Amino acid sequence: MSGALLVCGATSGAGKSTVASALCRIWSDAGRDVVPFKAQNMSNHAAVTADGGEIGRAQAMQALAARVAPDRRMNPILLKPSAAQTSHLVVLGDEVSVTDAVGYGHVACGLRGVVLDAFTSLRKEHEWVVAEGAGGAAEINLLDRDLVNLPLAAAAGMPAIVVVDIDRGGAFASAYGTWALLPDHLRRPVRGFVFNQFRGDPSLLESGHAELTDRTGVPVLGVLPHLGHHPMLGLEDSLDLAATARPVSSPSPVRVAVVRLPHLANPSDFDPLVMEPSVSLRWATHPDDLEDADLVILPGSRTTVADLAWVRERGLADAVAGTDAVVLGICAGYQMLGRWVDDPIESGAGRVAGLGLLGVETTFATPKIVRQTGSGYEIRWGRPVTGEPWDLAFEGSHRGSAYGTSVHGLFDDDAFRHSFVGEVARSRGRRYEPSPVPYHAAVDAHLDHLATWLGEHLDLDALDEIATSALPISDAPGWA
C-alpha cells in the first residue's frame, strides 16, 4: 500500500503537529516507509538538516517519529517572523529574502511549484506522506494564497482530516464552520473530523457527532483525550510553551528561569531540562520571575537587537546583571551577554551595547551560518569574538558565573547536561539527581506514548482507507 494524508486544523493550536507526529510513529511501527511534510511553516523554532538547511522544528520531530533523517523538502517554505508584519523567508532550507504580510501573497503564488515539486518528490521516494496544515483550514481571506491546507490537498489529489480542539469550547461550531466556509472543491478532500483534548466521557459527544456528520457528510473518526501533564516536546508555536510544564519530584530542585523573549527561537533547547525530574523550569517575563533562580538562561532570538531592547525595557537587564544565579546565554542570548552587538543585517541598528557580563563582541555578517556541529547545531548571522578563556567542551566563553555558547541543542547531550546542571546545583546548594533515562530515549518514549494515545482512540483502519485514496502522482490535478 501507499498513500498520503493531510492533517488540517479547525484553528491554530488544535493539535495538528501532535496528531501528525503520532501518525508518523504508528505507520513507521507498522513497517511503512513514511515521511512528514509541511508545505509552509511560520515559526522561529527551526532545526538544521545534515546538509545545512533550515526546516521547522515540528517537522524534525515528525521525522524522528517516522525514523527518517530530516530533509529540506519536508518543509519547503519557512517563514521566520521578525516583526509584527515582516518575516524572513526560507525556501528549501535557505534564507532568501524578507517579506511582509501583504506582499507575501504575490510571493506565495510564485512558490506553488516549489511546494508541489517537494511534495511530489517525497511521494516518489517514499510510500507514505503525512502532511500537516497550518493555522485554520478555512481562512477564507487567505485561500487564494494558501499553500499548505486544502488548496494543496486539492492540487496534490490528497485526502484530509480536520482536527478540532474541544478543550477551548465551541468545537462543533469550529468543525461545521470550517466545512461550511469552504468552497465545494475544497470540501471534497475533507474525509474526517478528529476531536482532540477532550476531558470526560466521549459518549456525551455522540449525538453531536451524528448531527455534524448528517449536516456535512463527513464522519468523526474518534475523540482524543486530553494529554494531561504529559510534556510536549519540539514545539512549533510559542503560544504552546505552557505545554512544556511538568510536575517536579525533587524536594529541592534546580530552579531554572528562561527569559521568554518576544522573538524567542528554538525553545526545544530546554526540552531536556523539562524531562529532568530534579529540575524546575519556568518562563520569565518580569524581574521578579528571576528571584530565587539557580540558573538564568537568555535563549535564542530571531531579532537579537530588538529583543535586547525589550530585556532592558522590562527591567530584566538589571535583574540578570544583579542575579547571584549562574547565567547562560545561547546564540542570541550569548551575544546579548557581551560588550556589544554590531548588526547591519538583521535590524540595521549598527553597534548596540550588550549587558557586559561576558567579554564577547559580536558582528553580524553574511553568509548566514546554518550547520550541524558535533554537539548540536547553529543558526546565526552573528560572529562572536571573545578574549575570555575558551571552553572547548562547551563551545562558548565564560567568565565567573556567566556562560555563553553559539550552539543550540547542547542539553540534548546527557553527559554535558548532567555535568553542567550538577555544577549549578552544587554551587547553589540544591539537590540534583540526573534522570536515569537518556534524553533521546525519553523523546522516543514520548513519541511511542503519542502513538498509543492516537491508536487507542482513532479508527486507524478508516485512516488507512482515507490515506490510500490519494490519487497517483500522475493523476494529481495540480494547482487550479
C-alpha positions in Angstrom: 0.0 0.0 0.0 0.9 3.6 -0.3 -0.8 6.8 0.4 -0.8 10.4 1.6 -2.9 12.3 4.2 -3.2 16.0 5.1 -3.8 16.7 8.8 -5.6 20.1 9.0 -6.9 22.1 11.9 -10.1 24.0 12.5 -7.9 26.5 14.4 -4.3 27.2 15.3 -3.2 25.0 18.2 -5.8 22.3 17.5 -3.1 19.6 17.7 -2.1 19.1 14.1 1.6 18.6 14.8 0.9 16.1 17.6 -1.5 14.1 15.5 0.9 14.1 12.6 3.8 13.0 14.8 1.7 10.2 16.3 0.6 9.0 12.9 4.2 9.0 11.6 5.2 6.8 14.5 2.2 4.5 14.1 2.9 3.9 10.4 6.6 3.6 11.0 5.9 0.9 13.6 3.8 -0.9 11.0 6.9 -1.1 8.8 5.8 1.6 6.4 8.2 3.9 4.7 6.7 7.2 5.9 7.9 10.8 5.8 6.4 14.1 7.2 5.7 17.2 5.1 4.5 20.7 5.8 4.4 23.0 2.8 4.6 26.3 4.7 5.5 26.9 8.3 5.6 30.1 10.3 7.9 29.7 13.2 11.2 30.7 14.7 11.7 27.2 16.1 13.9 25.6 13.5 16.0 22.6 13.0 19.1 22.0 10.8 19.4 19.3 8.2 22.6 17.4 7.7 23.3 19.5 4.5 22.8 22.8 6.4 19.2 23.6 5.6 16.6 25.1 7.9 13.2 23.4 8.5 10.5 23.8 11.1 11.3 22.1 14.4 7.9 20.2 14.3 8.9 18.5 11.0 12.2 17.5 12.5 10.3 15.9 15.4 7.9 14.2 13.0 10.9 12.9 11.0 12.2 11.4 14.3 8.8 9.8 14.8 9.0 8.4 11.3 12.6 7.2 11.9 13.9 9.1 8.9 16.5 11.9 8.6 15.2 15.5 8.3 15.1 16.7 4.7 14.8 20.2 3.3 11.8 19.1 1.2 9.8 18.2 4.4 9.3 21.9 5.0 10.0 23.8 1.7 8.7 27.2 2.9 9.6 28.5 6.4 8.6 32.0 7.5 10.6 33.2 10.5 8.7 36.3 12.0 11.0 39.2 12.8 8.4 41.9 13.5 4.6 42.4 13.6 4.2 42.2 9.8 7.6 41.0 8.5 9.2 37.6 8.2 12.4 36.2 6.9 11.6 33.8 4.1 13.4 30.4 3.9 12.9 28.4 0.7 14.1 24.8 0.6 16.3 25.4 3.6 18.0 28.6 2.5 17.0 32.1 3.7 16.3 34.1 0.5 14.6 37.4 1.5 12.5 39.4 3.9 8.8 39.7 3.2 5.8 41.5 4.7 2.3 40.2 5.3 0.7 42.0 2.3 3.5 41.4 -0.2 3.8 37.7 0.6 0.5 37.0 -1.2 2.2 37.5 -4.5 5.3 35.7 -3.4 3.3 32.7 -2.3 1.7 32.3 -5.6 5.1 32.1 -7.2 6.1 29.3 -4.7 3.3 26.9 -5.6 5.6 25.0 -8.0 8.3 24.7 -5.3 5.8 23.2 -2.8 4.2 20.7 -5.1 7.6 19.6 -6.5 8.9 19.0 -3.0 5.7 17.0 -2.0 5.8 15.0 -5.3 9.4 14.1 -5.0 8.9 12.8 -1.4 5.9 10.7 -2.6 8.0 9.3 -5.4 10.8 8.2 -2.9 8.6 7.1 0.0 5.4 5.0 0.3 3.5 7.3 2.8 3.5 11.0 3.4 1.9 12.6 6.4 1.3 16.3 5.6 0.5 18.9 8.2 -1.6 22.0 7.6 -1.2 25.4 9.2 -3.5 27.7 11.2 -7.1 27.1 10.4 -8.2 25.3 7.2 -10.9 27.8 6.3 -9.0 31.1 6.5 -11.2 32.5 3.6 -9.3 35.7 3.4 -6.1 33.7 2.5 -7.5 30.8 0.4 -6.2 32.4 -2.9 -2.6 32.2 -1.5 -2.9 29.1 0.7 0.0 26.7 0.0 -0.4 24.4 3.0 -4.0 23.5 3.7 -6.9 22.3 1.5 -5.8 24.0 -1.7 -2.6 21.9 -1.5 -4.8 18.8 -0.9 -6.8 19.5 -4.0 -3.7 20.2 -6.1 -2.0 17.0 -4.9 -5.1 14.8 -5.1 -4.6 14.1 -1.3 -7.4 13.5 1.2 -7.5 15.4 4.5 -8.8 15.2 8.1 -9.6 18.2 10.3 -8.5 18.3 13.9 -10.7 20.2 16.3 -9.6 21.3 19.8 -12.6 20.6 22.1 -10.9 21.8 25.2 -11.3 25.5 24.2 -15.0 25.2 23.7 -17.1 25.7 20.5 -15.8 22.6 18.9 -18.9 21.7 16.9 -19.2 25.3 15.6 -15.5 25.2 14.7 -15.9 21.9 12.8 -19.1 22.8 11.0 -17.9 26.4 10.4 -14.7 25.1 8.8 -16.6 22.9 6.4 -19.4 25.4 5.7 -17.0 28.3 4.8 -15.1 26.2 2.2 -15.9 26.2 -1.5 -17.2 22.9 -2.8 -13.9 21.9 -4.4 -12.1 22.3 -1.1 -14.8 20.4 0.9 -14.3 17.3 -1.2 -10.8 16.4 0.2 -12.2 16.6 3.8 -12.8 12.9 4.8 -12.9 13.0 8.6 -13.1 15.1 11.8 -11.0 14.3 14.9 -11.9 15.8 18.2 -8.9 16.5 20.4 -8.1 17.3 24.0 -11.4 16.0 25.5 -11.8 15.8 29.3 -14.7 13.5 30.1 -16.8 10.7 28.8 -16.7 10.7 25.0 -20.2 9.1 24.8 -21.6 12.5 25.7 -20.5 13.7 22.2 -22.1 11.0 20.2 -25.4 12.9 19.4 -23.3 15.9 18.3 -21.1 13.8 16.1 -24.1 12.2 14.4 -25.6 15.6 13.7 -22.3 17.0 12.5 -22.0 14.1 10.1 -25.6 14.4 9.0 -25.0 18.1 8.1 -21.6 17.7 6.4 -21.5 14.1 5.2 -18.1 13.9 7.0 -17.6 11.2 9.7 -16.0 11.7 13.1 -13.0 9.3 13.3 -12.5 9.5 17.0 -12.1 11.5 20.2 -8.6 12.0 21.6 -8.4 12.5 25.4 -6.5 15.4 26.9 -2.9 14.5 27.4 -2.8 15.9 30.9 0.6 16.6 32.3 2.4 14.8 29.6 5.1 17.3 28.4 5.0 18.3 24.7 8.4 18.3 23.0 9.7 20.0 19.9 7.0 22.7 20.0 6.3 24.7 16.8 4.4 27.6 18.3 5.4 29.9 21.2 1.8 30.0 22.2 2.2 26.4 23.3 5.1 27.0 25.7 3.0 26.3 28.8 2.7 22.7 27.5 6.4 22.1 28.4 5.5 22.2 32.1 5.5 19.0 34.2 5.4 18.1 37.8 8.8 18.0 39.7 9.5 15.2 42.0 12.6 16.6 43.8 12.1 18.3 47.2 14.9 20.7 46.3 15.1 21.0 42.5 17.4 23.1 40.5 15.3 26.2 39.6 15.8 27.3 36.0 14.3 30.6 34.7 14.3 31.1 30.9 13.7 34.6 29.7 10.7 34.5 27.3 11.9 36.8 24.6 9.3 38.2 22.2 11.0 36.6 19.3 12.2 33.5 21.1 13.8 30.9 18.9 14.4 27.2 19.5 12.8 26.6 22.9 13.5 22.9 22.2 16.9 23.7 23.7 15.1 23.3 27.1 13.2 20.1 26.4 15.9 18.0 28.0 15.7 20.2 31.2 11.9 19.7 31.2 12.4 15.9 31.2 14.7 16.1 34.3 12.8 15.2 37.5 15.2 17.3 39.6 14.8 20.5 37.5 12.0 23.1 37.8 11.8 25.3 34.7 9.7 28.5 34.4 9.4 31.2 31.7 10.4 34.7 32.9 9.0 38.0 31.6 9.5 40.2 34.7 12.4 40.8 37.0 10.5 39.0 39.9 10.5 35.9 37.8 14.3 35.6 38.3 14.1 35.7 42.0 15.5 32.5 43.7 16.5 31.1 40.3 19.7 28.9 40.3 20.2 29.2 36.6 19.0 32.1 34.4 19.0 31.5 30.7 18.9 34.0 27.8 17.8 31.9 24.9 18.0 32.3 21.1 16.1 35.0 19.3 15.2 35.8 15.7 15.7 39.6 16.4 18.7 39.9 18.7 18.8 43.7 18.9 15.0 44.2 19.3 14.8 41.6 22.0 17.9 43.0 23.8 16.0 46.4 23.9 12.9 44.5 25.3 15.1 43.0 28.0 16.2 46.5 29.0 12.7 47.9 28.8 11.3 45.2 31.1 14.0 45.7 33.7 15.3 42.2 33.1 18.8 43.6 32.1 19.4 44.9 35.6 17.9 41.7 37.1 20.2 39.5 35.0 23.3 41.6 35.8 22.4 41.6 39.5 21.5 38.0 40.0 23.6 35.6 42.0 22.5 32.8 39.9 24.5 31.1 37.2 23.7 32.9 33.8 23.8 31.1 30.5 23.3 32.7 27.0 22.5 30.6 24.0 23.1 32.0 20.5 21.4 35.5 20.5 21.4 35.3 24.3 25.1 34.7 24.3 25.6 37.8 22.1 23.4 39.9 24.4 25.6 39.0 27.4 28.6 40.5 25.6 30.1 44.0 25.3 28.3 45.0 22.1 26.4 43.7 19.1 27.1 45.3 15.7 24.1 44.4 13.4 24.0 46.0 9.9 21.9 43.0 8.6 19.1 41.8 10.8 18.0 45.1 12.4 20.3 47.6 10.6 20.8 49.2 14.1 24.6 49.1 13.9 26.5 48.9 17.2 24.4 48.4 20.3 25.7 47.9 23.8 25.2 44.5 25.4 24.8 43.5 29.0 28.5 43.3 29.6 28.6 40.0 31.6 31.0 38.5 29.1 33.8 39.9 27.1 32.3 38.8 23.8 31.9 41.3 20.9 29.6 40.2 18.1 29.4 41.4 14.5 26.7 40.3 12.1 27.9 39.2 8.7 27.0 37.1 5.7 26.6 34.3 4.8 24.3 33.1 7.5 25.8 30.2 9.4 23.5 27.2 9.4 25.2 23.9 10.3 25.2 20.9 12.5 28.1 20.6 14.9 29.3 17.6 16.9 27.3 18.7 19.9 24.3 20.4 18.4 23.6 22.9 15.6 24.0 26.6 14.8 21.7 29.1 13.1 23.1 32.7 13.2 24.3 35.8 11.5 26.4 36.9 14.5 30.1 36.2 14.7 31.1 36.4 18.4 34.7 37.1 19.2 36.0 37.0 22.8 39.1 37.4 24.8 37.8 35.2 27.5 39.0 31.6 28.1 37.6 29.2 25.6 35.9 26.1 26.9 36.0 23.5 24.0 33.5 21.2 25.7 31.1 24.0 26.0 31.9 25.7 22.7 31.4 29.1 24.2 33.1 31.5 26.6 32.7 32.0 30.3 33.7 34.5 33.0 32.8 33.9 36.6 29.2 32.5 36.7 28.2 33.7 33.3 28.5 31.4 30.3 27.7 31.6 26.6 27.5 29.4 23.5 26.5 29.7 19.9 25.4 26.1 19.8 21.8 25.0 20.1 20.9 21.6 21.4 23.8 21.2 23.9 21.5 20.0 26.7 20.5 17.0 24.4 23.9 15.5 25.4 23.3 13.6 28.6 26.9 13.9 29.8 27.1 17.6 29.3 23.6 18.3 30.8 24.4 16.2 33.9 27.7 17.9 34.4 26.5 21.4 33.8 23.3 21.2 35.9 25.2 19.3 38.5 27.7 22.1 38.9 24.9 24.6 39.1 23.3 22.5 41.8 26.5 22.2 43.9 27.2 25.9 43.6 23.7 26.7 44.8 23.2 24.1 47.4 20.4 22.3 45.5 19.7 18.6 45.1 20.2 17.3 41.6 19.8 13.6 40.7 20.3 13.1 36.9 17.5 11.4 35.1 18.3 7.8 34.6 16.7 7.8 31.2 18.8 9.2 28.3 17.2 12.2 26.7 16.9 10.6 23.2 15.3 7.5 24.8 12.9 9.9 26.6 12.0 11.5 23.3 11.4 8.1 21.7 9.2 7.1 24.6 7.3 10.4 24.2 6.6 9.5 20.5 5.6 6.0 21.5 3.2 7.5 24.0 1.6 9.7 21.3 1.3 6.7 19.0 -0.5 4.7 21.7 -2.8 7.7 22.5 -3.8 8.0 18.9 -4.1 4.4 18.2 -6.4 3.7 21.1 -8.9 6.4 20.2 -9.0 6.8 16.4 -10.2 4.4 13.7 -6.9 3.5 12.2 -8.5 1.3 9.5 -10.5 4.3 8.4 -7.4 6.5 8.3 -5.7 3.8 6.2 -8.6 3.7 3.8 -8.6 7.5 3.6 -4.9 7.8 3.0 -4.8 5.2 0.3 -7.5 7.0 -1.6 -4.8 9.6 -2.6 -4.6 9.9 -6.3 -1.5 8.5 -8.1 1.1 11.2 -8.6 0.5 11.1 -12.4 -3.2 11.9 -11.8 -2.8 14.8 -9.4 -4.6 17.8 -11.0 -2.1 20.5 -9.9 -2.8 24.0 -8.8 -6.1 25.4 -10.0 
